Each structure stands twice: as C-alpha cells, then as structure tokens.
Amino acid sequence: MLYNELNVFLLNSKVHITFVDMAQHLFGKLELRRTIN
C-alpha cells in the first residue's frame, strides 16, 4: 500500500514538474518575443 502511494506521489510530482517546465518555457518564449518586438 505504501509502495503504491509512493508511486502515485512520484507520478504526480513528475507531471507537476513537467507542467511547470512547460509553463516556464512558454512564458520565456512570450518574454523573448516581447523583447524582440
């Protein structure tokens, strides 16, 4: 049971980290575009 909870936690963390990275990447692109313009 504990092992399953740990797996779910790691999976959620991975998804969250990926989402944050994607958001920062998109935000960086917007900032870059704004700087160029």
SULZI-V882020 format. One record per pair of residues at least 12 apart in sequence whose ideal C-beta (glycine too) atoms are under 7 Angstrom apart, sorted by the first residue. I is the first residue (numbers start at 1). J is the second residue. Records with the same first field share a line. If there is no record, write none. Layout:
I=J ; J
This chain:
none
